[in-house]
Amino acid sequence: MFEYLLETTDAAPDAIVGFSLSASPKLGDYLPDLNPEQSLDWNSRDFRGLPELREHVLAQAGLTGICTPADVLITAGAAEANFLSIMQLLQPGERIVMETPGWPQAEVLAKAKGAEIVKVARSESDGWRLPLDRLAADITPGTRIIFLTNPNNPTGDLMTAADLAEVVAIADRVGAWLLVDEVYAGLEWAGPRAPSVAGLYARGITTGSVSKALGLQGLRTGWMICPDAEHMRDALILRENSSEIMNIMGELIAEIALRPARYATALSRARLEGAANLAQMNAWIATQDLLSWLPPKAGLIGLARLPEGLGSDAFARMLLAPPYRTFLLPGSAYDLPGHIRLGVGGGAGVRLDDGLDQVALGLKDWQRTRSAIRIDGP
């Protein structure tokens, strides 16, 4: 994934079919609530992050009264929260169990640690559901970490409260840590938001951020929630010896964005815009003979299956070039080279219809070229 993003950064496409976050607010939206005399040093109050911000984090996760602000550490996005947990908990040779397709960060870190990596495959034919029976079979004594995303990134599958309760029981059976990345929580289309694992399990770790649902990716502000005091202390120490992030502007703006009334308004808008783009995407795919997909139950991205014989890398690079000039992420980023990732984020201003027109044109051109080769070939 990261190699492809680096290689295509300078492509300057005219359209993007794959926005993975909600429409981003402007700095001016927050200026009335910011103090121009604010020091740009750290927050001067708590190394774990602004206390009121940590209160808001608990509130949006439904953990007020279940966890305490001491159970929250503000990080440089959910990615740093995942990094801190995996790097401090996982040792060489220890087992980490993760889903596939899933957010690839955990595998990258586990390889760097020399850990034993076990993948539990979600199947498109089963609606991308996490197979809990196979998960249970792979959680053996000595398993150190289970890493999941809920809602799932990139399929949009959504585990229910009952599913999570079963996963907690599976983890608890062997004393494994259960790390669940919740960056798309709040954007559910087919069911309620699932409970956060930090409130369900003593070794449960919830990570999240303001990046996806609120469109505030540029703040690089996220969090880790965990009721285990030793884990939180070690995560803080590791953070201080790595990024040492005390992003005061990120904390201040995130605190404003997560104030309950403001958060409810922003999330409602994100849900309306996301649902509208998702309906447009569903209607468009219904007209495409060469594509199929299972609409995401939550979140802003999903995976569409390409026709047999068309690889995702070749198609994505084809679309970047003239005359299409359209960006999308190949499924090879998730070890699914027969799929492409489609996104419905970005709100109303992303010109989704223009991008979809170019994808449809690219598919027709590929089909025409393949037919010509068959006719003219040996």
Secondary structure, 3 states (H helix, E strand, C coil): CHHHHHHCHHHCCCEECCCCCCCCCCHHHCHHHCCCCCCCCCCCCCCCCCHHHHHHHHHHCCCECCECHHHEEEECHHHHHHHHHHHHHCCCCCEEEEEECCCCHHHHHHHHHCCEEEEEECCHHHCCCCCHHHHHHHCCCCEEEEEEECCCCCCCCCCCHHHHHHHHHHHHHHCCEEEEECCCCCCECCCCCCCCHHHCCCCEEEEEECCCCCCCHHHCCEEEECCCHHHHHHHHHHHHCCCCCCCHHHHHHHHHHCCHHHHHHHHHHHHHHHHHHHHHHHHHHCCCCCCEECCCCECCEEEEECCCCCCHHHHHHHHHCCCCCEECEEHHHHCCCCEEEEECCCHHHHCHHHHHHHHHHHHHHHHHHHHHHHHHCC
